[in-house]
Amino acid sequence: MSRIFTFLISLLLILSFTTYAKVMPYPDVIKQLNALLTNKQYAQAFQLSDEYTFEYGGLPEFDLLSGFSAYGHKQYQEAVFAFERVVIEVPNSYLARFYLAQTYQKLDNLQAAVAELNRLLKRPLLDNQRDSATKLLNRINKIIINKNKTWGHFISGMMAFDDNINSGTAEEQIFIPNLGEIQLFDNSRQTRDLTYSFNYKANYQHPISQNQWLKVNIGANYVDYLEFNEYQRHMVNFDLAYAQKSKVGTLSVSGFARPLWLNGTHYRTEAGASSNWQSELSKSSGIMSSLSYSVISNELNSALDLSRTKLSVSYLLKSSQVHTIMAHWQQDVSDDSRYVFNDKDVIGAMYQLTWPITDSVISNNSFMVEQHTYKGVHPLFLQERDETMSMFSSQLMFNSTDRLNLKLHLNVQNKSSNIKLYSYDRVELGASWQYEL
């Protein structure tokens, strides 16, 4: 019996010695964690810190690196535990308290994040530290305000010079089979004018649960011209949407109606339904898609009645700038088969670059190309239309106050068609403002 007891004690000692021998010295663990974090190998860093938490948890330097590892690996609850241990041992640690606040934000514990930042700002800090903490606090407070806000009202105005308000051709005459050369009327040719507009938008969000809500959007848009008032138009937009957030992203479905008036006369109404889905692929990238179907009813000419289907997919990449790449498809189908020559398929691609130059100045530039392929022979020109549209847009936005935004914009369009009547160039240069009521 004593021999068995002695053997078990010896075995336990051997196992204990073996386990102890496998424990990496503290300086080596710190060195490896620093190297992994420097190379942004967050998963490996998190695994290493988790392996040695029992041995070295409670030591501020180890806990701080463990917090960084967990934060980088999106294990935000574990990051909170690590940063909280550092704050307990070293209350003056700027990094621990700052990242603790950021981690609370990731977990949507916004009030706790605000409390940590307020404690941090009461301590002596370097100017750059105080500036970073203040900016984070302002961002979180803005998120809290936006979360609680259910109503939003906006008014805006715009004035611009448009060198082709009717998207008319620069040609003075065109050739029509069986008719020969025809002189064009002025309303078919390029027309320049100053344009101005006023807009009103309102939205309401009603939460059903933490991950479900209803949205109502209403808008009214009035556009007029200094000289050519016959192109005056105004549109009303109504949209009702249901949205739900889940692990795979946020999905919303909506119904909409958009009546349009030209020079005071009801011209057409577009009504339909759409669905949108968006999801984050990582901290710096995401994907979005949308699908819509609508019916366009023309009040003045039923030959222009049609149904429209749209599909788009976008990829977004965030760094110091935001890059967006989008591919889209659209199909128009006439209600009356006699007007099949108006049917078309549109395939396009767009690239957009958003660059925050400063906290209050943002540059937004985009370029888009579309191919328009028509389905039937035009009865007048005796050929199918085949067109390419290219568009460039540049905007410089100024957030002058929390409520007032100013914008300068340049829009350039070129449409190339195998039928000269439908080819045109268009440039618009203007300025606008938007105020949140």
DRENNU-162548 format. One line per 2 residues: number of its first residue (from 1); their letters; for each residue x, y, z of C-alpha. Coordinates in steps of 0.02 Angstrom, whole numbers. Example, Ala and Ser with C-alpha at 12.3 -4.5 7.8 and 13.67 -1.06 7.14 Angstrom:
2
1 = AS = 615/-225/390 ~ 684/-53/357;
REM end
This chain:
437
1 = MS = 0/0/0 ~ 140/121/44;
3 = RI = 225/80/-122 ~ 67/124/-218;
5 = FT = 50/287/-121 ~ 233/330/-156;
7 = FL = 209/291/-341 ~ 56/406/-354;
9 = IS = 147/548/-266 ~ 295/528/-384;
11 = LL = 180/526/-535 ~ 93/686/-478;
13 = LI = 261/770/-452 ~ 319/719/-626;
15 = LS = 158/783/-705 ~ 169/945/-608;
17 = FT = 349/969/-661 ~ 305/932/-843;
19 = TY = 161/1057/-841 ~ 269/1188/-757;
21 = AK = 406/1159/-885 ~ 285/1198/-1026;
23 = VM = 238/1369/-955 ~ 323/1506/-1056;
25 = PY = 413/1639/-953 ~ 317/1802/-933;
27 = PD = 439/1910/-1035 ~ 427/1787/-1181;
29 = VI = 237/1790/-1176 ~ 236/1981/-1179;
31 = KQ = 362/1982/-1322 ~ 258/1860/-1425;
33 = LN = 96/1954/-1393 ~ 176/2118/-1447;
35 = AL = 243/2037/-1607 ~ 74/1960/-1651;
37 = LT = -19/2122/-1619 ~ 107/2221/-1722;
39 = NK = 74/2103/-1868 ~ -115/2113/-1836;
41 = QY = -125/1925/-1804 ~ -267/1949/-1682;
43 = AQ = -332/1770/-1684 ~ -162/1698/-1636;
45 = AF = -135/1835/-1506 ~ -305/1799/-1429;
47 = QL = -267/1613/-1421 ~ -99/1644/-1338;
49 = SD = -169/1766/-1210 ~ -313/1648/-1170;
51 = EY = -188/1506/-1142 ~ -89/1607/-1013;
53 = TF = -230/1701/-927 ~ -227/1580/-779;
55 = EY = -40/1609/-752 ~ -25/1795/-788;
57 = GG = -201/1867/-779 ~ -203/2014/-659;
59 = LP = -36/2083/-717 ~ -78/2251/-802;
61 = EF = 38/2235/-953 ~ -24/2060/-993;
63 = DL = -206/2109/-969 ~ -187/2262/-1081;
65 = LS = -114/2157/-1222 ~ -249/2025/-1192;
67 = GF = -379/2161/-1211 ~ -303/2219/-1376;
69 = SA = -299/2038/-1437 ~ -481/2007/-1393;
71 = YG = -535/2175/-1466 ~ -445/2141/-1630;
73 = HK = -522/1966/-1638 ~ -697/2040/-1607;
75 = QY = -713/1949/-1440 ~ -778/2106/-1360;
77 = QE = -843/2032/-1198 ~ -672/1954/-1160;
79 = AV = -593/2122/-1205 ~ -703/2208/-1076;
81 = FA = -646/2086/-940 ~ -463/2116/-984;
83 = FE = -474/2306/-991 ~ -576/2311/-829;
85 = RV = -437/2216/-739 ~ -310/2344/-799;
87 = VI = -419/2491/-744 ~ -436/2415/-570;
89 = EV = -247/2393/-551 ~ -195/2552/-644;
91 = PN = -337/2681/-637 ~ -232/2810/-731;
93 = SY = -205/2699/-884 ~ -263/2801/-1033;
95 = LA = -257/2656/-1156 ~ -355/2537/-1045;
97 = RF = -494/2661/-1007 ~ -503/2727/-1187;
99 = YL = -515/2552/-1262 ~ -635/2498/-1127;
101 = AQ = -750/2637/-1185 ~ -729/2584/-1367;
103 = TY = -768/2404/-1321 ~ -925/2456/-1227;
105 = QK = -977/2547/-1386 ~ -953/2388/-1488;
107 = LD = -1066/2297/-1365 ~ -1194/2438/-1380;
109 = NL = -1171/2480/-1195 ~ -1164/2664/-1238;
111 = QA = -1199/2735/-1066 ~ -1054/2635/-992;
113 = AV = -942/2701/-1131 ~ -993/2880/-1093;
115 = AE = -959/2852/-906 ~ -783/2786/-941;
117 = LN = -741/2931/-1056 ~ -806/3059/-931;
119 = RL = -694/2981/-797 ~ -547/2985/-918;
121 = LK = -573/3168/-963 ~ -567/3217/-779;
123 = RP = -386/3155/-769 ~ -228/3245/-828;
125 = LL = -203/3201/-1012 ~ -93/3249/-1158;
127 = DN = -175/3362/-1287 ~ -187/3224/-1419;
129 = QR = -259/3103/-1289 ~ -391/3228/-1234;
131 = DS = -434/3265/-1416 ~ -458/3080/-1458;
133 = AT = -563/3048/-1302 ~ -671/3202/-1336;
135 = KL = -703/3151/-1517 ~ -751/2975/-1463;
137 = LN = -868/3044/-1331 ~ -950/3159/-1459;
139 = RI = -975/3014/-1581 ~ -1054/2905/-1447;
141 = NK = -1168/3045/-1387 ~ -1223/3071/-1568;
143 = II = -1263/2885/-1582 ~ -1367/2894/-1423;
145 = IN = -1462/3043/-1491 ~ -1494/2958/-1658;
147 = KN = -1551/2798/-1572 ~ -1680/2893/-1470;
149 = KT = -1735/3002/-1615 ~ -1894/2939/-1699;
151 = WG = -1936/3092/-1804 ~ -1826/3184/-1928;
153 = HF = -1869/3336/-2034 ~ -1758/3412/-2169;
155 = IS = -1775/3557/-2289 ~ -1653/3592/-2430;
157 = GM = -1627/3704/-2579 ~ -1519/3701/-2735;
159 = MA = -1468/3819/-2876 ~ -1366/3767/-3027;
161 = FD = -1322/3803/-3207 ~ -1378/3661/-3321;
163 = DN = -1320/3669/-3502 ~ -1447/3539/-3560;
165 = IN = -1603/3539/-3454 ~ -1703/3430/-3575;
167 = SG = -1561/3307/-3619 ~ -1578/3364/-3800;
169 = TA = -1462/3332/-3946 ~ -1339/3462/-4010;
171 = EE = -1388/3418/-4190 ~ -1490/3546/-4288;
173 = QI = -1560/3417/-4408 ~ -1565/3228/-4420;
175 = FI = -1595/3098/-4554 ~ -1755/2994/-4545;
177 = PN = -1777/2849/-4667 ~ -1915/2881/-4795;
179 = LG = -1917/3067/-4746 ~ -1738/3125/-4771;
181 = EI = -1657/3268/-4674 ~ -1776/3345/-4546;
183 = QL = -1751/3511/-4453 ~ -1772/3484/-4266;
185 = FD = -1890/3584/-4156 ~ -1812/3684/-4014;
187 = NS = -1886/3568/-3881 ~ -1786/3424/-3955;
189 = RQ = -1622/3518/-3953 ~ -1500/3560/-3813;
191 = TR = -1571/3696/-3698 ~ -1474/3793/-3565;
193 = DL = -1548/3872/-3410 ~ -1526/3908/-3225;
195 = TY = -1619/3783/-3117 ~ -1671/3792/-2935;
197 = SF = -1761/3671/-2819 ~ -1834/3656/-2644;
199 = NY = -1856/3494/-2549 ~ -1938/3433/-2391;
201 = KA = -1907/3262/-2311 ~ -1979/3184/-2156;
203 = NY = -1947/3012/-2081 ~ -2016/2917/-1934;
205 = QH = -1945/2759/-1855 ~ -2047/2651/-1739;
207 = PI = -1954/2510/-1649 ~ -2049/2347/-1633;
209 = SQ = -1909/2263/-1537 ~ -1722/2285/-1517;
211 = NQ = -1694/2211/-1690 ~ -1855/2257/-1781;
213 = WL = -1929/2423/-1832 ~ -2047/2511/-1951;
215 = KV = -1996/2662/-2053 ~ -2101/2793/-2142;
217 = NI = -2021/2916/-2264 ~ -2111/3061/-2347;
219 = GA = -2033/3185/-2468 ~ -2084/3326/-2583;
221 = NY = -1972/3399/-2719 ~ -2003/3556/-2824;
223 = VD = -1891/3596/-2975 ~ -1907/3750/-3085;
225 = YL = -1807/3847/-3215 ~ -1773/4031/-3232;
227 = EF = -1827/4044/-3415 ~ -1903/3880/-3474;
229 = NE = -2046/3859/-3349 ~ -2128/3724/-3458;
231 = YQ = -2000/3603/-3385 ~ -2057/3640/-3207;
233 = RH = -2091/3482/-3108 ~ -2126/3422/-2934;
235 = MV = -2130/3248/-2858 ~ -2199/3173/-2699;
237 = NF = -2121/3016/-2624 ~ -2200/2900/-2496;
239 = DL = -2110/2747/-2428 ~ -2160/2623/-2292;
241 = AY = -2028/2495/-2239 ~ -2005/2352/-2116;
243 = AQ = -1827/2309/-2063 ~ -1753/2168/-1960;
245 = KS = -1576/2143/-1901 ~ -1502/1968/-1880;
247 = KV = -1333/1882/-1875 ~ -1324/1878/-2065;
249 = GT = -1362/2063/-2087 ~ -1507/2185/-2096;
251 = LS = -1653/2149/-2213 ~ -1788/2276/-2256;
253 = VS = -1941/2268/-2369 ~ -2040/2420/-2422;
255 = GF = -2180/2484/-2530 ~ -2172/2653/-2617;
257 = AR = -2270/2775/-2725 ~ -2196/2922/-2824;
259 = PL = -2317/3034/-2919 ~ -2240/3165/-3036;
261 = WL = -2315/3328/-3102 ~ -2247/3423/-3253;
263 = NG = -2290/3607/-3263 ~ -2436/3581/-3144;
265 = TH = -2508/3430/-3237 ~ -2507/3255/-3164;
267 = YR = -2387/3165/-3281 ~ -2354/2992/-3210;
269 = TE = -2349/2885/-3053 ~ -2223/2750/-3008;
271 = AG = -2278/2626/-2876 ~ -2193/2466/-2820;
273 = AS = -2102/2365/-2689 ~ -1919/2338/-2647;
275 = SN = -1807/2237/-2534 ~ -1635/2282/-2468;
277 = WQ = -1504/2179/-2377 ~ -1339/2235/-2303;
279 = SE = -1208/2145/-2200 ~ -1035/2178/-2130;
281 = LS = -902/2059/-2193 ~ -771/2131/-2075;
283 = KS = -735/2289/-1979 ~ -684/2375/-2141;
285 = SG = -795/2296/-2274 ~ -976/2259/-2311;
287 = IM = -1096/2204/-2447 ~ -1266/2271/-2498;
289 = SS = -1398/2215/-2621 ~ -1568/2278/-2675;
291 = LS = -1711/2218/-2784 ~ -1863/2318/-2837;
293 = YS = -2014/2302/-2951 ~ -2125/2447/-2999;
295 = VI = -2264/2495/-3118 ~ -2256/2664/-3206;
297 = SN = -2424/2733/-3263 ~ -2419/2883/-3380;
299 = EL = -2573/2994/-3364 ~ -2548/3085/-3531;
301 = NS = -2494/2944/-3645 ~ -2535/2762/-3605;
303 = AL = -2408/2707/-3736 ~ -2276/2750/-3605;
305 = DL = -2348/2634/-3471 ~ -2220/2504/-3419;
307 = SR = -2155/2392/-3280 ~ -1978/2410/-3213;
309 = TK = -1867/2285/-3123 ~ -1703/2337/-3041;
311 = LS = -1564/2236/-2959 ~ -1401/2300/-2884;
313 = VS = -1257/2229/-2783 ~ -1126/2337/-2696;
315 = YL = -963/2304/-2606 ~ -898/2432/-2482;
317 = LK = -720/2448/-2415 ~ -675/2569/-2276;
319 = SS = -500/2632/-2239 ~ -452/2814/-2223;
321 = QV = -575/2831/-2369 ~ -733/2735/-2414;
323 = HT = -731/2641/-2580 ~ -893/2575/-2655;
325 = IM = -909/2465/-2809 ~ -1083/2430/-2877;
327 = AH = -1153/2327/-3020 ~ -1334/2351/-3071;
329 = WQ = -1464/2290/-3196 ~ -1630/2363/-3249;
331 = QD = -1766/2302/-3366 ~ -1911/2405/-3435;
333 = VS = -2058/2313/-3516 ~ -2200/2408/-3601;
335 = DD = -2379/2361/-3557 ~ -2431/2370/-3740;
337 = SR = -2336/2251/-3856 ~ -2353/2377/-3998;
339 = YV = -2226/2487/-3909 ~ -2095/2352/-3880;
341 = FN = -1966/2468/-3961 ~ -1966/2564/-3795;
343 = DK = -1918/2407/-3696 ~ -1739/2399/-3640;
345 = DV = -1610/2311/-3531 ~ -1484/2417/-3437;
347 = IG = -1322/2347/-3369 ~ -1206/2462/-3273;
349 = AM = -1062/2479/-3151 ~ -1013/2619/-3033;
351 = YQ = -862/2664/-2927 ~ -879/2789/-2785;
353 = LT = -744/2865/-2674 ~ -791/2955/-2514;
355 = WP = -648/3048/-2432 ~ -666/3136/-2262;
357 = IT = -540/3276/-2290 ~ -571/3346/-2115;
359 = DS = -703/3318/-1980 ~ -817/3442/-2069;
361 = VI = -767/3429/-2253 ~ -806/3274/-2358;
363 = SN = -767/3241/-2540 ~ -878/3120/-2635;
365 = NS = -839/3068/-2815 ~ -917/2935/-2925;
367 = FM = -908/2870/-3103 ~ -1039/2761/-3185;
369 = VE = -1058/2677/-3355 ~ -1218/2598/-3422;
371 = QH = -1259/2500/-3579 ~ -1439/2522/-3641;
373 = TY = -1501/2386/-3759 ~ -1674/2408/-3836;
375 = KG = -1786/2263/-3887 ~ -1875/2316/-4046;
377 = VH = -1853/2412/-4208 ~ -1899/2595/-4190;
379 = PL = -2044/2628/-4311 ~ -1976/2798/-4364;
381 = FL = -1789/2764/-4375 ~ -1807/2580/-4430;
383 = QE = -1672/2513/-4314 ~ -1651/2457/-4134;
385 = RD = -1578/2586/-4017 ~ -1410/2545/-3940;
387 = ET = -1341/2671/-3816 ~ -1202/2697/-3691;
389 = MS = -1220/2817/-3545 ~ -1073/2879/-3442;
391 = MF = -1088/2992/-3290 ~ -966/3078/-3174;
393 = SS = -1015/3164/-3013 ~ -908/3263/-2890;
395 = QL = -971/3335/-2727 ~ -887/3436/-2591;
397 = MF = -990/3435/-2430 ~ -968/3552/-2282;
399 = NS = -1045/3509/-2113 ~ -1045/3688/-2052;
401 = TD = -1149/3647/-1897 ~ -1235/3494/-1825;
403 = RL = -1393/3541/-1921 ~ -1335/3636/-2076;
405 = NL = -1244/3554/-2222 ~ -1180/3644/-2377;
407 = KL = -1131/3562/-2541 ~ -1048/3607/-2706;
409 = HL = -1078/3485/-2848 ~ -1028/3449/-3028;
411 = NV = -1123/3323/-3134 ~ -1067/3273/-3309;
413 = QN = -1165/3156/-3425 ~ -1132/3088/-3598;
415 = KS = -1254/2979/-3695 ~ -1197/2900/-3857;
417 = SN = -1333/2825/-3967 ~ -1337/2747/-4139;
419 = IK = -1485/2866/-4170 ~ -1421/3045/-4162;
421 = LY = -1583/3114/-4091 ~ -1547/3023/-3927;
423 = SY = -1363/3071/-3910 ~ -1320/3215/-3794;
425 = DR = -1196/3292/-3673 ~ -1247/3374/-3511;
427 = VE = -1155/3472/-3375 ~ -1230/3539/-3214;
429 = LG = -1134/3647/-3089 ~ -1217/3709/-2931;
431 = AS = -1230/3727/-2743 ~ -1356/3668/-2615;
433 = WQ = -1395/3671/-2429 ~ -1488/3559/-2309;
435 = YE = -1553/3603/-2136 ~ -1617/3482/-2006;
437 = L = -1770/3551/-1917;
REM end
